[in-house]
């Protein structure tokens, strides 16, 4: 089982029509974000698709921050003073 959750709303393929795809995924264990270009090392995007990838990365970053924040140990906000 993968620890990564892909953005299922992102359906972006290469503008040249060669079937290359982009995948944006969030690691559910530590909140890191993975950007993958599948089947090659580069991809050419139409402007609208580039914007969709950017929006997907923003969503993944927000999701990752929530996961990372949940993993942080709670800090003790109480202070005690002694006279």
Steps between C-alpha positions, in 0.01 A plus 500: 500500500632842405525781750429747219157627405477636146286796401223316317365827357821559304475361148787660307689351207775627271401763244680306226263207540762240593311379808732644767311577821548713810426368849487703820476302822520562874677263739236418762766415759715812499329753271767521230380573148610295198488640147546225241528517125405151390662318208767763424724768650316802365156612404361783288181657633237727354456809719168376643658166592798675660254694714322176599834351609577814701160484672553132575837577656340769716232256618769240576706757691201592716424132562864430580516787749194363681661155522835640615334725758303207638823307548673778696510444873281737689697776665419588855349848488467531878758689695551495869673766699636459845552787740 
